[in-house]
Amino acid sequence: MPGFLMHVNAACQCTHAGPATIIPAQPRVLVSGQPVATMTSQIMVAGCAFTVPGPKPQPCITIKWLMPSVRVLVLGQPAMLLPAPGAGPGLCLSPEQIPQGPPIVSAVQLRVIAT
């Protein structure tokens, strides 16, 4: 399925509106002046305030991306793809790796599409 290439400054957040930051795994390949995010890039969430009933909070701390490019490799690693801005093809995860819902991507470059 085709999608837009994700880059490190794409506006992304967890399901509970905690801002996410893509930590680049490679600095060489750029799109719109930003490094392309690969499947080895980490997506960290800070400031998620999600809690469940009880004494233990369950904030999102990472996002696991689930849509790699099949044809586009960046330094041997598949690039991250986004089918369309909105709910992304990933999972927000708690510290215990409990799925919390899909991430929300509100801004991404719209020039480069890959499969």
Biopython code that builds the backbone (N, CA, C, O; Angstrom):
import numpy as np
from Bio.PDB.StructureBuilder import StructureBuilder

atoms = [
    (1, "MET", "N", (0.845, -1.177, 0.000)),
    (1, "MET", "CA", (0.000, 0.000, 0.000)),
    (1, "MET", "C", (0.891, 1.241, 0.000)),
    (1, "MET", "O", (1.784, 1.343, 0.842)),
    (2, "PRO", "N", (0.680, 2.181, -0.911)),
    (2, "PRO", "CA", (1.520, 3.384, -0.944)),
    (2, "PRO", "C", (1.232, 4.314, 0.225)),
    (2, "PRO", "O", (0.140, 4.321, 0.793)),
    (3, "GLY", "N", (2.245, 5.094, 0.562)),
    (3, "GLY", "CA", (2.091, 6.057, 1.641)),
    (3, "GLY", "C", (3.178, 7.103, 1.582)),
    (3, "GLY", "O", (4.154, 6.955, 0.847)),
    (4, "PHE", "N", (3.013, 8.155, 2.353)),
    (4, "PHE", "CA", (4.002, 9.218, 2.442)),
    (4, "PHE", "C", (5.185, 8.753, 3.289)),
    (4, "PHE", "O", (5.003, 8.050, 4.283)),
    (5, "LEU", "N", (6.391, 9.144, 2.894)),
    (5, "LEU", "CA", (7.561, 8.841, 3.716)),
    (5, "LEU", "C", (7.512, 9.678, 4.988)),
    (5, "LEU", "O", (7.288, 10.887, 4.935)),
    (6, "MET", "N", (7.721, 9.040, 6.117)),
    (6, "MET", "CA", (7.791, 9.758, 7.393)),
    (6, "MET", "C", (9.182, 10.363, 7.537)),
    (6, "MET", "O", (10.170, 9.790, 7.077)),
    (7, "HIS", "N", (9.249, 11.517, 8.174)),
    (7, "HIS", "CA", (10.533, 12.139, 8.472)),
    (7, "HIS", "C", (10.568, 12.461, 9.960)),
    (7, "HIS", "O", (9.551, 12.367, 10.646)),
    (8, "VAL", "N", (11.735, 12.839, 10.451)),
    (8, "VAL", "CA", (11.911, 12.972, 11.902)),
    (8, "VAL", "C", (11.146, 14.130, 12.525)),
    (8, "VAL", "O", (10.924, 14.124, 13.736)),
    (9, "ASN", "N", (10.735, 15.120, 11.744)),
    (9, "ASN", "CA", (9.973, 16.235, 12.315)),
    (9, "ASN", "C", (8.491, 16.160, 11.980)),
    (9, "ASN", "O", (7.803, 17.181, 12.021)),
    (10, "ALA", "N", (7.988, 14.989, 11.652)),
    (10, "ALA", "CA", (6.556, 14.825, 11.439)),
    (10, "ALA", "C", (5.848, 15.072, 12.770)),
    (10, "ALA", "O", (6.322, 14.630, 13.817)),
    (11, "ALA", "N", (4.719, 15.775, 12.731)),
    (11, "ALA", "CA", (3.961, 16.061, 13.956)),
    (11, "ALA", "C", (3.165, 14.821, 14.328)),
    (11, "ALA", "O", (2.219, 14.442, 13.638)),
    (12, "CYS", "N", (3.560, 14.196, 15.425)),
    (12, "CYS", "CA", (2.981, 12.919, 15.838)),
    (12, "CYS", "C", (2.698, 12.972, 17.331)),
    (12, "CYS", "O", (3.416, 13.633, 18.081)),
    (13, "GLN", "N", (1.651, 12.275, 17.763)),
    (13, "GLN", "CA", (1.328, 12.196, 19.186)),
    (13, "GLN", "C", (0.681, 10.854, 19.479)),
    (13, "GLN", "O", (0.226, 10.156, 18.573)),
    (14, "CYS", "N", (0.646, 10.501, 20.764)),
    (14, "CYS", "CA", (0.000, 9.264, 21.158)),
    (14, "CYS", "C", (-1.520, 9.458, 21.151)),
    (14, "CYS", "O", (-2.011, 10.565, 20.928)),
    (15, "THR", "N", (-2.236, 8.404, 21.389)),
    (15, "THR", "CA", (-3.698, 8.445, 21.413)),
    (15, "THR", "C", (-4.231, 9.440, 22.438)),
    (15, "THR", "O", (-5.319, 9.988, 22.261)),
    (16, "HIS", "N", (-3.479, 9.675, 23.502)),
    (16, "HIS", "CA", (-3.917, 10.536, 24.599)),
    (16, "HIS", "C", (-3.309, 11.934, 24.523)),
    (16, "HIS", "O", (-3.268, 12.642, 25.529)),
    (17, "ALA", "N", (-2.844, 12.333, 23.364)),
    (17, "ALA", "CA", (-2.307, 13.668, 23.067)),
    (17, "ALA", "C", (-0.942, 13.943, 23.676)),
    (17, "ALA", "O", (-0.576, 15.106, 23.843)),
    (18, "GLY", "N", (-0.183, 12.916, 24.009)),
    (18, "GLY", "CA", (1.198, 13.117, 24.451)),
    (18, "GLY", "C", (2.090, 13.276, 23.230)),
    (18, "GLY", "O", (2.074, 12.410, 22.355)),
    (19, "PRO", "N", (2.873, 14.355, 23.137)),
    (19, "PRO", "CA", (3.695, 14.574, 21.946)),
    (19, "PRO", "C", (4.768, 13.504, 21.782)),
    (19, "PRO", "O", (5.369, 13.053, 22.757)),
    (20, "ALA", "N", (4.999, 13.108, 20.534)),
    (20, "ALA", "CA", (5.984, 12.074, 20.228)),
    (20, "ALA", "C", (7.131, 12.676, 19.423)),
    (20, "ALA", "O", (6.944, 13.621, 18.657)),
    (21, "THR", "N", (8.308, 12.115, 19.612)),
    (21, "THR", "CA", (9.505, 12.546, 18.907)),
    (21, "THR", "C", (10.121, 11.344, 18.221)),
    (21, "THR", "O", (10.345, 10.309, 18.849)),
    (22, "ILE", "N", (10.397, 11.480, 16.921)),
    (22, "ILE", "CA", (11.063, 10.418, 16.175)),
    (22, "ILE", "C", (12.561, 10.655, 16.273)),
    (22, "ILE", "O", (13.060, 11.707, 15.873)),
    (23, "ILE", "N", (13.269, 9.682, 16.802)),
    (23, "ILE", "CA", (14.719, 9.774, 16.938)),
    (23, "ILE", "C", (15.329, 9.140, 15.694)),
    (23, "ILE", "O", (15.152, 7.943, 15.465)),
    (24, "PRO", "N", (16.050, 9.926, 14.881)),
    (24, "PRO", "CA", (16.535, 9.402, 13.607)),
    (24, "PRO", "C", (17.589, 8.318, 13.785)),
    (24, "PRO", "O", (18.439, 8.383, 14.674)),
    (25, "ALA", "N", (17.506, 7.320, 12.910)),
    (25, "ALA", "CA", (18.499, 6.257, 12.913)),
    (25, "ALA", "C", (19.568, 6.507, 11.861)),
    (25, "ALA", "O", (20.624, 5.874, 11.877)),
    (26, "GLN", "N", (19.290, 7.440, 10.940)),
    (26, "GLN", "CA", (20.259, 7.758, 9.890)),
    (26, "GLN", "C", (20.166, 9.245, 9.560)),
    (26, "GLN", "O", (19.064, 9.792, 9.539)),
    (27, "PRO", "N", (21.283, 9.910, 9.305)),
    (27, "PRO", "CA", (21.260, 11.339, 8.994)),
    (27, "PRO", "C", (21.466, 11.675, 7.516)),
    (27, "PRO", "O", (21.449, 12.851, 7.155)),
    (28, "ARG", "N", (21.660, 10.676, 6.654)),
    (28, "ARG", "CA", (22.087, 10.938, 5.287)),
    (28, "ARG", "C", (20.971, 11.216, 4.299)),
    (28, "ARG", "O", (21.079, 12.145, 3.498)),
    (29, "VAL", "N", (19.903, 10.434, 4.334)),
    (29, "VAL", "CA", (18.847, 10.560, 3.335)),
    (29, "VAL", "C", (17.788, 11.527, 3.859)),
    (29, "VAL", "O", (17.214, 11.321, 4.928)),
    (30, "LEU", "N", (17.538, 12.598, 3.079)),
    (30, "LEU", "CA", (16.625, 13.648, 3.512)),
    (30, "LEU", "C", (15.403, 13.713, 2.603)),
    (30, "LEU", "O", (15.472, 13.382, 1.419)),
    (31, "VAL", "N", (14.291, 14.144, 3.177)),
    (31, "VAL", "CA", (13.087, 14.462, 2.424)),
    (31, "VAL", "C", (12.556, 15.757, 3.028)),
    (31, "VAL", "O", (12.380, 15.853, 4.243)),
    (32, "SER", "N", (12.304, 16.743, 2.187)),
    (32, "SER", "CA", (11.914, 18.079, 2.645)),
    (32, "SER", "C", (12.908, 18.635, 3.670)),
    (32, "SER", "O", (12.520, 19.345, 4.597)),
    (33, "GLY", "N", (14.187, 18.307, 3.497)),
    (33, "GLY", "CA", (15.229, 18.802, 4.383)),
    (33, "GLY", "C", (15.344, 18.097, 5.720)),
    (33, "GLY", "O", (16.138, 18.513, 6.565)),
    (34, "GLN", "N", (14.571, 17.037, 5.935)),
    (34, "GLN", "CA", (14.572, 16.311, 7.202)),
    (34, "GLN", "C", (14.995, 14.860, 6.969)),
    (34, "GLN", "O", (14.667, 14.292, 5.927)),
    (35, "PRO", "N", (15.716, 14.245, 7.916)),
    (35, "PRO", "CA", (16.085, 12.839, 7.751)),
    (35, "PRO", "C", (14.844, 11.941, 7.672)),
    (35, "PRO", "O", (13.880, 12.128, 8.413)),
    (36, "VAL", "N", (14.889, 10.976, 6.767)),
    (36, "VAL", "CA", (13.802, 10.010, 6.613)),
    (36, "VAL", "C", (13.813, 9.068, 7.811)),
    (36, "VAL", "O", (14.875, 8.617, 8.241)),
    (37, "ALA", "N", (12.635, 8.773, 8.348)),
    (37, "ALA", "CA", (12.519, 7.829, 9.466)),
    (37, "ALA", "C", (12.498, 6.403, 8.910)),
    (37, "ALA", "O", (11.747, 6.100, 7.983)),
    (38, "THR", "N", (13.317, 5.548, 9.478)),
    (38, "THR", "CA", (13.342, 4.147, 9.074)),
    (38, "THR", "C", (12.720, 3.296, 10.175)),
    (38, "THR", "O", (12.432, 3.789, 11.266)),
    (39, "MET", "N", (12.519, 2.036, 9.885)),
    (39, "MET", "CA", (11.900, 1.153, 10.875)),
    (39, "MET", "C", (12.798, 0.930, 12.090)),
    (39, "MET", "O", (12.336, 0.411, 13.106)),
    (40, "THR", "N", (14.076, 1.313, 12.004)),
    (40, "THR", "CA", (14.946, 1.207, 13.170)),
    (40, "THR", "C", (14.931, 2.487, 14.004)),
    (40, "THR", "O", (15.516, 2.523, 15.086)),
    (41, "SER", "N", (14.272, 3.535, 13.515)),
    (41, "SER", "CA", (14.135, 4.772, 14.284)),
    (41, "SER", "C", (13.214, 4.527, 15.478)),
    (41, "SER", "O", (12.235, 3.790, 15.372)),
    (42, "GLN", "N", (13.529, 5.139, 16.598)),
    (42, "GLN", "CA", (12.669, 5.024, 17.768)),
    (42, "GLN", "C", (11.718, 6.204, 17.816)),
    (42, "GLN", "O", (12.081, 7.322, 17.449)),
    (43, "ILE", "N", (10.488, 5.948, 18.275)),
    (43, "ILE", "CA", (9.511, 7.010, 18.465)),
    (43, "ILE", "C", (9.198, 7.054, 19.958)),
    (43, "ILE", "O", (8.590, 6.133, 20.503)),
    (44, "MET", "N", (9.619, 8.130, 20.608)),
    (44, "MET", "CA", (9.453, 8.285, 22.046)),
    (44, "MET", "C", (8.307, 9.254, 22.342)),
    (44, "MET", "O", (8.137, 10.258, 21.650)),
    (45, "VAL", "N", (7.523, 8.940, 23.379)),
    (45, "VAL", "CA", (6.400, 9.785, 23.791)),
    (45, "VAL", "C", (6.728, 10.390, 25.150)),
    (45, "VAL", "O", (7.202, 9.700, 26.053)),
    (46, "ALA", "N", (6.472, 11.683, 25.283)),
    (46, "ALA", "CA", (6.686, 12.368, 26.568)),
    (46, "ALA", "C", (5.411, 13.105, 26.939)),
    (46, "ALA", "O", (4.796, 13.745, 26.086)),
    (47, "GLY", "N", (5.014, 13.026, 28.173)),
    (47, "GLY", "CA", (3.869, 13.801, 28.641)),
    (47, "GLY", "C", (2.519, 13.141, 28.468)),
    (47, "GLY", "O", (1.503, 13.833, 28.532)),
    (48, "CYS", "N", (2.456, 11.839, 28.252)),
    (48, "CYS", "CA", (1.160, 11.158, 28.178)),
    (48, "CYS", "C", (0.619, 11.022, 29.603)),
    (48, "CYS", "O", (1.311, 10.524, 30.491)),
    (49, "ALA", "N", (-0.596, 11.460, 29.809)),
    (49, "ALA", "CA", (-1.174, 11.465, 31.157)),
    (49, "ALA", "C", (-2.210, 10.359, 31.356)),
    (49, "ALA", "O", (-3.032, 10.450, 32.268)),
    (50, "PHE", "N", (-2.189, 9.320, 30.525)),
    (50, "PHE", "CA", (-3.196, 8.268, 30.623)),
    (50, "PHE", "C", (-3.038, 7.477, 31.921)),
    (50, "PHE", "O", (-1.934, 7.062, 32.272)),
    (51, "THR", "N", (-4.145, 7.274, 32.628)),
    (51, "THR", "CA", (-4.161, 6.446, 33.828)),
    (51, "THR", "C", (-5.348, 5.503, 33.748)),
    (51, "THR", "O", (-6.348, 5.800, 33.093)),
    (52, "VAL", "N", (-5.234, 4.381, 34.407)),
    (52, "VAL", "CA", (-6.328, 3.420, 34.509)),
    (52, "VAL", "C", (-6.824, 3.448, 35.946)),
    (52, "VAL", "O", (-6.102, 3.907, 36.832)),
    (53, "PRO", "N", (-8.033, 2.970, 36.201)),
    (53, "PRO", "CA", (-8.493, 2.937, 37.597)),
    (53, "PRO", "C", (-7.521, 2.136, 38.463)),
    (53, "PRO", "O", (-7.151, 1.013, 38.121)),
    (54, "GLY", "N", (-7.130, 2.704, 39.545)),
    (54, "GLY", "CA", (-6.159, 2.067, 40.429)),
    (54, "GLY", "C", (-4.960, 2.966, 40.622)),
    (54, "GLY", "O", (-4.904, 4.072, 40.084)),
    (55, "PRO", "N", (-4.019, 2.494, 41.379)),
    (55, "PRO", "CA", (-2.892, 3.356, 41.730)),
    (55, "PRO", "C", (-1.804, 3.455, 40.665)),
    (55, "PRO", "O", (-0.906, 4.288, 40.792)),
    (56, "LYS", "N", (-1.858, 2.633, 39.621)),
    (56, "LYS", "CA", (-0.745, 2.571, 38.678)),
    (56, "LYS", "C", (-1.060, 3.289, 37.368)),
    (56, "LYS", "O", (-1.961, 2.853, 36.651)),
    (57, "PRO", "N", (-0.360, 4.370, 37.024)),
    (57, "PRO", "CA", (-0.581, 5.021, 35.732)),
    (57, "PRO", "C", (-0.012, 4.161, 34.599)),
    (57, "PRO", "O", (0.937, 3.405, 34.807)),
    (58, "GLN", "N", (-0.580, 4.276, 33.429)),
    (58, "GLN", "CA", (-0.125, 3.529, 32.258)),
    (58, "GLN", "C", (0.121, 4.479, 31.087)),
    (58, "GLN", "O", (-0.555, 4.358, 30.065)),
    (59, "PRO", "N", (1.058, 5.419, 31.196)),
    (59, "PRO", "CA", (1.279, 6.359, 30.103)),
    (59, "PRO", "C", (1.931, 5.674, 28.908)),
    (59, "PRO", "O", (2.618, 4.662, 29.051)),
    (60, "CYS", "N", (1.707, 6.236, 27.744)),
    (60, "CYS", "CA", (2.404, 5.776, 26.541)),
    (60, "CYS", "C", (3.841, 6.295, 26.626)),
    (60, "CYS", "O", (4.060, 7.459, 26.960)),
    (61, "ILE", "N", (4.818, 5.439, 26.327)),
    (61, "ILE", "CA", (6.211, 5.899, 26.325)),
    (61, "ILE", "C", (6.881, 5.705, 24.965)),
    (61, "ILE", "O", (7.846, 6.398, 24.645)),
    (62, "THR", "N", (6.377, 4.774, 24.173)),
    (62, "THR", "CA", (6.930, 4.558, 22.834)),
    (62, "THR", "C", (5.800, 4.277, 21.853)),
    (62, "THR", "O", (4.674, 3.958, 22.235)),
    (63, "ILE", "N", (6.142, 4.407, 20.575)),
    (63, "ILE", "CA", (5.222, 4.035, 19.505)),
    (63, "ILE", "C", (5.941, 3.027, 18.632)),
    (63, "ILE", "O", (7.061, 3.272, 18.183)),
    (64, "LYS", "N", (5.303, 1.898, 18.392)),
    (64, "LYS", "CA", (5.842, 0.881, 17.489)),
    (64, "LYS", "C", (5.169, 1.079, 16.140)),
    (64, "LYS", "O", (3.952, 0.934, 16.019)),
    (65, "TRP", "N", (5.965, 1.412, 15.120)),
    (65, "TRP", "CA", (5.421, 1.657, 13.787)),
    (65, "TRP", "C", (5.233, 0.332, 13.076)),
    (65, "TRP", "O", (6.098, -0.540, 13.166)),
    (66, "LEU", "N", (4.104, 0.158, 12.359)),
    (66, "LEU", "CA", (3.758, -1.129, 11.762)),
    (66, "LEU", "C", (3.672, -1.115, 10.239)),
    (66, "LEU", "O", (3.258, -2.110, 9.644)),
    (67, "MET", "N", (4.056, -0.004, 9.588)),
    (67, "MET", "CA", (3.952, 0.045, 8.134)),
    (67, "MET", "C", (5.306, 0.372, 7.510)),
    (67, "MET", "O", (5.627, 1.542, 7.301)),
    (68, "PRO", "N", (6.109, -0.669, 7.207)),
    (68, "PRO", "CA", (7.383, -0.426, 6.538)),
    (68, "PRO", "C", (7.189, -0.340, 5.024)),
    (68, "PRO", "O", (6.228, -0.875, 4.471)),
    (69, "SER", "N", (8.111, 0.335, 4.384)),
    (69, "SER", "CA", (8.123, 0.366, 2.934)),
    (69, "SER", "C", (8.623, -0.984, 2.423)),
    (69, "SER", "O", (9.533, -1.577, 3.002)),
    (70, "VAL", "N", (8.029, -1.453, 1.352)),
    (70, "VAL", "CA", (8.446, -2.726, 0.765)),
    (70, "VAL", "C", (9.562, -2.508, -0.252)),
    (70, "VAL", "O", (10.443, -3.353, -0.407)),
    (71, "ARG", "N", (9.519, -1.379, -0.940)),
    (71, "ARG", "CA", (10.465, -1.132, -2.028)),
    (71, "ARG", "C", (11.551, -0.110, -1.711)),
    (71, "ARG", "O", (12.612, -0.140, -2.335)),
    (72, "VAL", "N", (11.321, 0.776, -0.779)),
    (72, "VAL", "CA", (12.285, 1.844, -0.495)),
    (72, "VAL", "C", (13.085, 1.503, 0.757)),
    (72, "VAL", "O", (12.535, 1.368, 1.850)),
    (73, "LEU", "N", (14.391, 1.368, 0.572)),
    (73, "LEU", "CA", (15.298, 1.108, 1.685)),
    (73, "LEU", "C", (16.206, 2.316, 1.866)),
    (73, "LEU", "O", (16.659, 2.906, 0.885)),
    (74, "VAL", "N", (16.469, 2.681, 3.096)),
    (74, "VAL", "CA", (17.376, 3.768, 3.426)),
    (74, "VAL", "C", (18.530, 3.154, 4.207)),
    (74, "VAL", "O", (18.356, 2.700, 5.338)),
    (75, "LEU", "N", (19.709, 3.144, 3.594)),
    (75, "LEU", "CA", (20.883, 2.494, 4.175)),
    (75, "LEU", "C", (20.566, 1.062, 4.608)),
    (75, "LEU", "O", (21.004, 0.617, 5.668)),
    (76, "GLY", "N", (19.807, 0.352, 3.786)),
    (76, "GLY", "CA", (19.474, -1.050, 4.033)),
    (76, "GLY", "C", (18.284, -1.291, 4.929)),
    (76, "GLY", "O", (17.928, -2.447, 5.158)),
    (77, "GLN", "N", (17.647, -0.247, 5.450)),
    (77, "GLN", "CA", (16.493, -0.385, 6.342)),
    (77, "GLN", "C", (15.236, 0.138, 5.661)),
    (77, "GLN", "O", (15.301, 1.154, 4.969)),
    (78, "PRO", "N", (14.085, -0.528, 5.838)),
    (78, "PRO", "CA", (12.845, -0.019, 5.242)),
    (78, "PRO", "C", (12.442, 1.316, 5.853)),
    (78, "PRO", "O", (12.571, 1.528, 7.059)),
    (79, "ALA", "N", (11.957, 2.207, 5.008)),
    (79, "ALA", "CA", (11.476, 3.510, 5.477)),
    (79, "ALA", "C", (10.105, 3.346, 6.116)),
    (79, "ALA", "O", (9.370, 2.416, 5.785)),
    (80, "MET", "N", (9.757, 4.250, 7.032)),
    (80, "MET", "CA", (8.415, 4.277, 7.627)),
    (80, "MET", "C", (7.476, 4.963, 6.647)),
    (80, "MET", "O", (7.816, 5.987, 6.055)),
    (81, "LEU", "N", (6.284, 4.382, 6.482)),
    (81, "LEU", "CA", (5.278, 4.969, 5.608)),
    (81, "LEU", "C", (4.040, 5.352, 6.400)),
    (81, "LEU", "O", (3.725, 4.750, 7.426)),
    (82, "LEU", "N", (3.348, 6.365, 5.902)),
    (82, "LEU", "CA", (2.079, 6.819, 6.478)),
    (82, "LEU", "C", (1.069, 6.861, 5.354)),
    (82, "LEU", "O", (1.253, 7.626, 4.408)),
    (83, "PRO", "N", (-0.017, 6.053, 5.417)),
    (83, "PRO", "CA", (-0.983, 6.025, 4.312)),
    (83, "PRO", "C", (-1.665, 7.369, 4.084)),
    (83, "PRO", "O", (-1.874, 7.747, 2.931)),
    (84, "ALA", "N", (-2.014, 8.097, 5.121)),
    (84, "ALA", "CA", (-2.633, 9.424, 5.026)),
    (84, "ALA", "C", (-2.546, 10.062, 6.407)),
    (84, "ALA", "O", (-2.553, 9.348, 7.410)),
    (85, "PRO", "N", (-2.464, 11.392, 6.483)),
    (85, "PRO", "CA", (-2.469, 12.010, 7.817)),
    (85, "PRO", "C", (-3.728, 11.630, 8.601)),
    (85, "PRO", "O", (-4.819, 11.549, 8.037)),
    (86, "GLY", "N", (-3.568, 11.406, 9.870)),
    (86, "GLY", "CA", (-4.663, 10.962, 10.733)),
    (86, "GLY", "C", (-4.144, 9.857, 11.636)),
    (86, "GLY", "O", (-2.990, 9.894, 12.064)),
    (87, "ALA", "N", (-4.983, 8.880, 11.928)),
    (87, "ALA", "CA", (-4.557, 7.748, 12.753)),
    (87, "ALA", "C", (-3.509, 6.954, 11.989)),
    (87, "ALA", "O", (-3.749, 6.514, 10.865)),
    (88, "GLY", "N", (-2.361, 6.777, 12.598)),
    (88, "GLY", "CA", (-1.256, 6.106, 11.927)),
    (88, "GLY", "C", (-1.269, 4.608, 12.138)),
    (88, "GLY", "O", (-1.933, 4.101, 13.041)),
    (89, "PRO", "N", (-0.526, 3.900, 11.294)),
    (89, "PRO", "CA", (-0.444, 2.436, 11.396)),
    (89, "PRO", "C", (0.605, 2.019, 12.417)),
    (89, "PRO", "O", (1.655, 1.484, 12.061)),
    (90, "GLY", "N", (0.318, 2.263, 13.651)),
    (90, "GLY", "CA", (1.243, 1.910, 14.706)),
    (90, "GLY", "C", (0.503, 1.651, 16.000)),
    (90, "GLY", "O", (-0.725, 1.713, 16.055)),
    (91, "LEU", "N", (1.265, 1.360, 17.040)),
    (91, "LEU", "CA", (0.691, 1.124, 18.361)),
    (91, "LEU", "C", (1.451, 1.934, 19.396)),
    (91, "LEU", "O", (2.680, 1.897, 19.451)),
    (92, "CYS", "N", (0.709, 2.665, 20.212)),
    (92, "CYS", "CA", (1.297, 3.342, 21.360)),
    (92, "CYS", "C", (1.436, 2.291, 22.464)),
    (92, "CYS", "O", (0.505, 1.530, 22.725)),
    (93, "LEU", "N", (2.602, 2.255, 23.107)),
    (93, "LEU", "CA", (2.870, 1.223, 24.102)),
    (93, "LEU", "C", (3.215, 1.821, 25.458)),
    (93, "LEU", "O", (3.894, 2.844, 25.550)),
    (94, "SER", "N", (2.732, 1.159, 26.513)),
    (94, "SER", "CA", (3.048, 1.557, 27.887)),
    (94, "SER", "C", (4.424, 0.994, 28.258)),
    (94, "SER", "O", (5.019, 0.269, 27.460)),
    (95, "PRO", "N", (4.936, 1.310, 29.444)),
    (95, "PRO", "CA", (6.234, 0.748, 29.859)),
    (95, "PRO", "C", (6.241, -0.782, 29.897)),
    (95, "PRO", "O", (7.292, -1.404, 29.745)),
    (96, "GLU", "N", (5.073, -1.381, 30.100)),
    (96, "GLU", "CA", (4.978, -2.845, 30.137)),
    (96, "GLU", "C", (4.614, -3.428, 28.779)),
    (96, "GLU", "O", (4.248, -4.600, 28.678)),
    (97, "GLN", "N", (4.716, -2.593, 27.715)),
    (97, "GLN", "CA", (4.431, -2.981, 26.336)),
    (97, "GLN", "C", (2.959, -3.340, 26.115)),
    (97, "GLN", "O", (2.646, -4.180, 25.271)),
    (98, "ILE", "N", (2.062, -2.711, 26.866)),
    (98, "ILE", "CA", (0.623, -2.900, 26.695)),
    (98, "ILE", "C", (0.149, -1.923, 25.622)),
    (98, "ILE", "O", (0.377, -0.721, 25.757)),
    (99, "PRO", "N", (-0.512, -2.405, 24.549)),
    (99, "PRO", "CA", (-1.000, -1.503, 23.502)),
    (99, "PRO", "C", (-2.038, -0.526, 24.046)),
    (99, "PRO", "O", (-2.940, -0.917, 24.788)),
    (100, "GLN", "N", (-1.905, 0.752, 23.670)),
    (100, "GLN", "CA", (-2.788, 1.806, 24.169)),
    (100, "GLN", "C", (-3.656, 2.412, 23.065)),
    (100, "GLN", "O", (-4.557, 3.193, 23.372)),
    (101, "GLY", "N", (-3.422, 2.087, 21.817)),
    (101, "GLY", "CA", (-4.181, 2.651, 20.706)),
    (101, "GLY", "C", (-3.257, 3.161, 19.613)),
    (101, "GLY", "O", (-2.036, 3.112, 19.763)),
    (102, "PRO", "N", (-3.824, 3.651, 18.515)),
    (102, "PRO", "CA", (-2.998, 4.126, 17.399)),
    (102, "PRO", "C", (-2.471, 5.539, 17.629)),
    (102, "PRO", "O", (-3.110, 6.337, 18.314)),
    (103, "PRO", "N", (-1.304, 5.849, 17.058)),
    (103, "PRO", "CA", (-0.797, 7.219, 17.144)),
    (103, "PRO", "C", (-1.549, 8.125, 16.170)),
    (103, "PRO", "O", (-2.162, 7.646, 15.216)),
    (104, "ILE", "N", (-1.498, 9.415, 16.410)),
    (104, "ILE", "CA", (-2.132, 10.405, 15.541)),
    (104, "ILE", "C", (-1.011, 11.222, 14.886)),
    (104, "ILE", "O", (-0.162, 11.788, 15.574)),
    (105, "VAL", "N", (-1.019, 11.275, 13.555)),
    (105, "VAL", "CA", (-0.039, 12.068, 12.819)),
    (105, "VAL", "C", (-0.790, 13.221, 12.180)),
    (105, "VAL", "O", (-1.699, 13.011, 11.377)),
    (106, "SER", "N", (-0.407, 14.443, 12.541)),
    (106, "SER", "CA", (-1.134, 15.609, 12.038)),
    (106, "SER", "C", (-0.403, 16.351, 10.931)),
    (106, "SER", "O", (-1.034, 17.096, 10.181)),
    (107, "ALA", "N", (0.904, 16.173, 10.806)),
    (107, "ALA", "CA", (1.646, 16.842, 9.736)),
    (107, "ALA", "C", (2.810, 15.970, 9.297)),
    (107, "ALA", "O", (3.586, 15.483, 10.120)),
    (108, "VAL", "N", (2.916, 15.782, 7.999)),
    (108, "VAL", "CA", (3.999, 15.009, 7.397)),
    (108, "VAL", "C", (4.260, 15.612, 6.021)),
    (108, "VAL", "O", (3.389, 16.283, 5.467)),
    (109, "GLN", "N", (5.433, 15.384, 5.471)),
    (109, "GLN", "CA", (5.717, 15.911, 4.134)),
    (109, "GLN", "C", (4.773, 15.240, 3.129)),
    (109, "GLN", "O", (4.447, 14.062, 3.276)),
    (110, "LEU", "N", (4.344, 15.975, 2.129)),
    (110, "LEU", "CA", (3.356, 15.457, 1.172)),
    (110, "LEU", "C", (3.910, 15.346, -0.248)),
    (110, "LEU", "O", (3.137, 15.272, -1.203)),
    (111, "ARG", "N", (5.232, 15.332, -0.399)),
    (111, "ARG", "CA", (5.826, 15.279, -1.726)),
    (111, "ARG", "C", (6.236, 13.893, -2.159)),
    (111, "ARG", "O", (6.062, 13.537, -3.325)),
    (112, "VAL", "N", (6.783, 13.094, -1.244)),
    (112, "VAL", "CA", (7.344, 11.799, -1.609)),
    (112, "VAL", "C", (6.422, 10.683, -1.145)),
    (112, "VAL", "O", (6.117, 10.552, 0.040)),
    (113, "ILE", "N", (5.983, 9.872, -2.123)),
    (113, "ILE", "CA", (5.131, 8.713, -1.847)),
    (113, "ILE", "C", (5.912, 7.472, -2.240)),
    (113, "ILE", "O", (6.563, 7.451, -3.284)),
    (114, "ALA", "N", (5.853, 6.440, -1.411)),
    (114, "ALA", "CA", (6.561, 5.199, -1.666)),
    (114, "ALA", "C", (5.627, 4.018, -1.435)),
    (114, "ALA", "O", (4.528, 4.176, -0.904)),
    (115, "THR", "N", (6.076, 2.838, -1.838)),
    (115, "THR", "CA", (5.317, 1.611, -1.576)),
    (115, "THR", "C", (6.163, 0.651, -0.792)),
    (115, "THR", "O", (5.711, -0.447, -0.467)),
]
sb = StructureBuilder()
sb.init_structure("model")
sb.init_model(0)
sb.init_chain("A")
sb.init_seg("    ")
for serial, (resi, resn, name, xyz) in enumerate(atoms, 1):
    if name == "N":
        sb.init_residue(resn, " ", resi, " ")
    sb.init_atom(name, np.array(xyz, "f"), 0.0, 1.0, " ", f" {name:<3s}", serial, name[0])
structure = sb.get_structure()
